[in-house]
Amino acid sequence: MIGKEKMDELFEEARKAANGAYAPYSKFRVGAALLCEDGTVVTGVNVENRSFGLTICAERNAITSAVTMGKLKFLALAIFTPDSVEPVGPCGACRQVISEFMLPDAPVHFAGSGSNHVNTTVGELLPWDSLHDLNKPLISPENTGIY
């Protein structure tokens, strides 16, 4: 279990990281901070390209940096988007990569420059994680009311 103080520290690292984002096209900076199983914090920023499809998101940047360091298990993630007043969660591609390395109950905290913050989990971000749920019935009377 990750305590509030540790999550606040992780969020502060994401906030600092966002200043280093490369976002000359969208002007939308993102910073992410990843808590590794061994206590190491790895940060990442979004790195844009004029071909937006080649942009690297902060969350994936942090995860790939950590993997490069030989770290494969992550306990928590914080994301800061200073150029949005409202919190902005990870995109679909990032959610998929996050689910590859983090357990469903791992905390995810994200916020923009306003006062609203979102505290959730990987499982709540990606409730229908088909790669991990292949052996579970997705539609049944028990979990949807539809059969």
Phi and psi restraints in degrees (value plus and minus 20) as a CYANA .aco file:
   2 ILE   PHI    -114.7   -74.7
   2 ILE   PSI     103.8   143.8
   3 GLY   PHI     -97.4   -57.4
   3 GLY   PSI     144.9   184.9
   4 LYS   PHI     -79.2   -39.2
   4 LYS   PSI     -61.0   -21.0
   5 GLU   PHI     -81.4   -41.4
   5 GLU   PSI     -63.3   -23.3
   6 LYS   PHI     -86.2   -46.2
   6 LYS   PSI     -60.7   -20.7
   7 MET   PHI     -86.1   -46.1
   7 MET   PSI     -57.0   -17.0
   8 ASP   PHI     -83.5   -43.5
   8 ASP   PSI     -61.0   -21.0
   9 GLU   PHI     -83.8   -43.8
   9 GLU   PSI     -61.7   -21.7
  10 LEU   PHI     -84.0   -44.0
  10 LEU   PSI     -62.0   -22.0
  11 PHE   PHI     -83.2   -43.2
  11 PHE   PSI     -58.2   -18.2
  12 GLU   PHI     -82.6   -42.6
  12 GLU   PSI     -57.0   -17.0
  13 GLU   PHI     -85.4   -45.4
  13 GLU   PSI     -59.3   -19.3
  14 ALA   PHI     -84.3   -44.3
  14 ALA   PSI     -60.4   -20.4
  15 ARG   PHI     -81.2   -41.2
  15 ARG   PSI     -66.1   -26.1
  16 LYS   PHI     -83.4   -43.4
  16 LYS   PSI     -63.0   -23.0
  17 ALA   PHI     -81.4   -41.4
  17 ALA   PSI     -57.4   -17.4
  18 ALA   PHI     -75.6   -35.6
  18 ALA   PSI     -48.0    -8.0
  19 ASN   PHI     -83.5   -43.5
  19 ASN   PSI     -42.6    -2.6
  20 GLY   PHI    -114.6   -74.6
  20 GLY   PSI     -14.0    26.0
  21 ALA   PHI     -84.0   -44.0
  21 ALA   PSI     129.7   169.7
  22 TYR   PHI    -129.1   -89.1
  22 TYR   PSI      76.9   116.9
  23 ALA   PHI    -154.8  -114.8
  23 ALA   PSI      38.1    78.1
  24 PRO   PHI     -91.6   -51.6
  24 PRO   PSI     -37.6     2.4
  25 TYR   PHI    -115.0   -75.0
  25 TYR   PSI     -70.7   -30.7
  26 SER   PHI    -108.3   -68.3
  26 SER   PSI     -41.2    -1.2
  27 LYS   PHI      38.3    78.3
  27 LYS   PSI      11.3    51.3
  28 PHE   PHI    -141.1  -101.1
  28 PHE   PSI      74.7   114.7
  29 ARG   PHI    -104.4   -64.4
  29 ARG   PSI     125.6   165.6
  30 VAL   PHI    -157.6  -117.6
  30 VAL   PSI     116.3   156.3
  31 GLY   PHI    -143.7  -103.7
  31 GLY   PSI     121.7   161.7
  32 ALA   PHI    -151.2  -111.2
  32 ALA   PSI     127.4   167.4
  33 ALA   PHI    -153.3  -113.3
  33 ALA   PSI     110.4   150.4
  34 LEU   PHI    -137.0   -97.0
  34 LEU   PSI     106.2   146.2
  35 LEU   PHI    -113.0   -73.0
  35 LEU   PSI      95.7   135.7
  36 CYS   PHI    -102.5   -62.5
  36 CYS   PSI     139.8   179.8
  37 GLU   PHI     -76.6   -36.6
  37 GLU   PSI     -52.7   -12.7
  38 ASP   PHI    -105.5   -65.5
  38 ASP   PSI     -15.1    24.9
  39 GLY   PHI      75.5   115.5
  39 GLY   PSI     -30.4     9.6
  40 THR   PHI     -85.9   -45.9
  40 THR   PSI     121.2   161.2
  41 VAL   PHI    -129.1   -89.1
  41 VAL   PSI     107.1   147.1
  42 VAL   PHI    -137.6   -97.6
  42 VAL   PSI     110.8   150.8
  43 THR   PHI    -127.2   -87.2
  43 THR   PSI     142.8   182.8
  44 GLY   PHI    -170.8  -130.8
  44 GLY   PSI     138.5   178.5
  45 VAL   PHI    -153.3  -113.3
  45 VAL   PSI     141.0   181.0
  46 ASN   PHI     -96.6   -56.6
  46 ASN   PSI     120.8   160.8
  47 VAL   PHI    -146.5  -106.5
  47 VAL   PSI      87.2   127.2
  48 GLU   PHI    -103.5   -63.5
  48 GLU   PSI     145.0   185.0
  49 ASN   PHI    -160.9  -120.9
  49 ASN   PSI     129.4   169.4
  50 ARG   PHI     -80.8   -40.8
  50 ARG   PSI     -40.1    -0.1
  51 SER   PHI    -113.8   -73.8
  51 SER   PSI      76.4   116.4
  52 PHE   PHI     -72.6   -32.6
  52 PHE   PSI     -50.2   -10.2
  53 GLY   PHI     -82.6   -42.6
  53 GLY   PSI     -39.5     0.5
  54 LEU   PHI    -113.6   -73.6
  54 LEU   PSI     -17.5    22.5
  55 THR   PHI     -84.1   -44.1
  55 THR   PSI     121.6   161.6
  56 ILE   PHI    -125.7   -85.7
  56 ILE   PSI     103.7   143.7
  57 CYS   PHI     -95.6   -55.6
  57 CYS   PSI     134.9   174.9
  58 ALA   PHI     -80.7   -40.7
  58 ALA   PSI     -60.6   -20.6
  59 GLU   PHI     -84.2   -44.2
  59 GLU   PSI     -66.2   -26.2
  60 ARG   PHI     -89.2   -49.2
  60 ARG   PSI     -53.0   -13.0
  61 ASN   PHI     -81.5   -41.5
  61 ASN   PSI     -65.8   -25.8
  62 ALA   PHI     -83.9   -43.9
  62 ALA   PSI     -64.7   -24.7
  63 ILE   PHI     -84.9   -44.9
  63 ILE   PSI     -65.5   -25.5
  64 THR   PHI     -87.6   -47.6
  64 THR   PSI     -53.6   -13.6
  65 SER   PHI     -83.7   -43.7
  65 SER   PSI     -63.1   -23.1
  66 ALA   PHI     -84.9   -44.9
  66 ALA   PSI     -61.7   -21.7
  67 VAL   PHI     -82.1   -42.1
  67 VAL   PSI     -60.0   -20.0
  68 THR   PHI     -79.2   -39.2
  68 THR   PSI     -50.5   -10.5
  69 MET   PHI    -103.4   -63.4
  69 MET   PSI     -19.1    20.9
  70 GLY   PHI      68.1   108.1
  70 GLY   PSI      -8.4    31.6
  71 LYS   PHI    -118.5   -78.5
  71 LYS   PSI     110.7   150.7
  72 LEU   PHI    -146.9  -106.9
  72 LEU   PSI     -25.9    14.1
  73 LYS   PHI    -143.1  -103.1
  73 LYS   PSI     107.6   147.6
  74 PHE   PHI    -145.4  -105.4
  74 PHE   PSI     120.5   160.5
  75 LEU   PHI    -120.5   -80.5
  75 LEU   PSI     -47.9    -7.9
  76 ALA   PHI    -180.9  -140.9
  76 ALA   PSI     138.6   178.6
  77 LEU   PHI    -159.5  -119.5
  77 LEU   PSI     116.5   156.5
  78 ALA   PHI    -145.8  -105.8
  78 ALA   PSI     122.6   162.6
  79 ILE   PHI    -155.1  -115.1
  79 ILE   PSI     114.6   154.6
  80 PHE   PHI    -147.7  -107.7
  80 PHE   PSI     111.1   151.1
  81 THR   PHI    -141.7  -101.7
  81 THR   PSI      70.2   110.2
  82 PRO   PHI     -86.5   -46.5
  82 PRO   PSI     -40.1    -0.1
  83 ASP   PHI    -113.4   -73.4
  83 ASP   PSI     -10.4    29.6
  84 SER   PHI    -146.4  -106.4
  84 SER   PSI     113.6   153.6
  85 VAL   PHI     -90.0   -50.0
  85 VAL   PSI     -59.4   -19.4
  86 GLU   PHI    -109.4   -69.4
  86 GLU   PSI     133.0   173.0
  87 PRO   PHI     -82.8   -42.8
  87 PRO   PSI     121.5   161.5
  88 VAL   PHI    -144.8  -104.8
  88 VAL   PSI      98.4   138.4
  89 GLY   PHI    -100.8   -60.8
  89 GLY   PSI     153.1   193.1
  90 PRO   PHI     -83.3   -43.3
  90 PRO   PSI     127.2   167.2
  91 CYS   PHI     -90.9   -50.9
  91 CYS   PSI     152.6   192.6
  92 GLY   PHI     -80.9   -40.9
  92 GLY   PSI     -61.4   -21.4
  93 ALA   PHI     -83.7   -43.7
  93 ALA   PSI     -61.7   -21.7
  94 CYS   PHI     -85.9   -45.9
  94 CYS   PSI     -60.7   -20.7
  95 ARG   PHI     -78.9   -38.9
  95 ARG   PSI     -60.2   -20.2
  96 GLN   PHI     -85.3   -45.3
  96 GLN   PSI     -64.3   -24.3
  97 VAL   PHI     -86.8   -46.8
  97 VAL   PSI     -61.8   -21.8
  98 ILE   PHI     -76.5   -36.5
  98 ILE   PSI     -64.3   -24.3
  99 SER   PHI     -87.4   -47.4
  99 SER   PSI     -39.2     0.8
 100 GLU   PHI     -90.5   -50.5
 100 GLU   PSI     -50.9   -10.9
 101 PHE   PHI    -136.5   -96.5
 101 PHE   PSI     -30.1     9.9
 102 MET   PHI    -144.5  -104.5
 102 MET   PSI     124.7   164.7
 103 LEU   PHI     -92.2   -52.2
 103 LEU   PSI     134.7   174.7
 104 PRO   PHI     -78.2   -38.2
 104 PRO   PSI     -48.4    -8.4
 105 ASP   PHI    -110.5   -70.5
 105 ASP   PSI     -15.4    24.6
 106 ALA   PHI     -86.9   -46.9
 106 ALA   PSI     113.6   153.6
 107 PRO   PHI     -93.6   -53.6
 107 PRO   PSI     123.8   163.8
 108 VAL   PHI    -150.3  -110.3
 108 VAL   PSI     106.0   146.0
 109 HIS   PHI    -141.2  -101.2
 109 HIS   PSI     108.8   148.8
 110 PHE   PHI    -162.7  -122.7
 110 PHE   PSI     130.9   170.9
 111 ALA   PHI    -178.9  -138.9
 111 ALA   PSI     138.2   178.2
 112 GLY   PHI    -123.4   -83.4
 112 GLY   PSI    -178.8  -138.8
 113 SER   PHI     -99.7   -59.7
 113 SER   PSI     -29.5    10.5
 114 GLY   PHI    -103.0   -63.0
 114 GLY   PSI    -188.4  -148.4
 115 SER   PHI    -108.2   -68.2
 115 SER   PSI     -30.9     9.1
 116 ASN   PHI     -99.4   -59.4
 116 ASN   PSI     113.4   153.4
 117 HIS   PHI    -148.9  -108.9
 117 HIS   PSI     128.7   168.7
 118 VAL   PHI    -136.3   -96.3
 118 VAL   PSI     106.0   146.0
 119 ASN   PHI    -135.5   -95.5
 119 ASN   PSI      96.9   136.9
 120 THR   PHI    -162.7  -122.7
 120 THR   PSI    -184.0  -144.0
 121 THR   PHI    -151.5  -111.5
 121 THR   PSI     145.6   185.6
 122 VAL   PHI     -78.0   -38.0
 122 VAL   PSI     -63.9   -23.9
 123 GLY   PHI     -81.3   -41.3
 123 GLY   PSI     -55.0   -15.0
 124 GLU   PHI     -95.0   -55.0
 124 GLU   PSI     -48.7    -8.7
 125 LEU   PHI     -90.4   -50.4
 125 LEU   PSI     -55.0   -15.0
 126 LEU   PHI    -152.4  -112.4
 126 LEU   PSI      50.8    90.8
 127 PRO   PHI     -87.7   -47.7
 127 PRO   PSI     -44.8    -4.8
 128 TRP   PHI    -131.3   -91.3
 128 TRP   PSI      49.0    89.0
 129 ASP   PHI    -102.4   -62.4
 129 ASP   PSI      63.7   103.7
 130 SER   PHI     -80.8   -40.8
 130 SER   PSI     -51.7   -11.7
 131 LEU   PHI     -86.4   -46.4
 131 LEU   PSI     -51.1   -11.1
 132 HIS   PHI    -117.9   -77.9
 132 HIS   PSI     -33.6     6.4
 133 ASP   PHI    -128.3   -88.3
 133 ASP   PSI       0.1    40.1
 134 LEU   PHI     -77.9   -37.9
 134 LEU   PSI     -50.9   -10.9
 135 ASN   PHI    -111.8   -71.8
 135 ASN   PSI     -17.9    22.1
 136 LYS   PHI    -125.3   -85.3
 136 LYS   PSI     118.5   158.5
 137 PRO   PHI     -89.6   -49.6
 137 PRO   PSI     104.7   144.7
 138 LEU   PHI    -100.8   -60.8
 138 LEU   PSI     -54.4   -14.4
 139 ILE   PHI    -139.8   -99.8
 139 ILE   PSI      97.2   137.2
 140 SER   PHI    -175.4  -135.4
 140 SER   PSI     145.6   185.6
 141 PRO   PHI     -80.5   -40.5
 141 PRO   PSI     -48.9    -8.9
 142 GLU   PHI     -91.8   -51.8
 142 GLU   PSI     -57.2   -17.2
 143 ASN   PHI    -129.4   -89.4
 143 ASN   PSI     -25.1    14.9
 144 THR   PHI    -157.8  -117.8
 144 THR   PSI     -36.6     3.4
 145 GLY   PHI      61.3   101.3
 145 GLY   PSI     -19.8    20.2
 146 ILE   PHI    -136.9   -96.9
 146 ILE   PSI     118.8   158.8
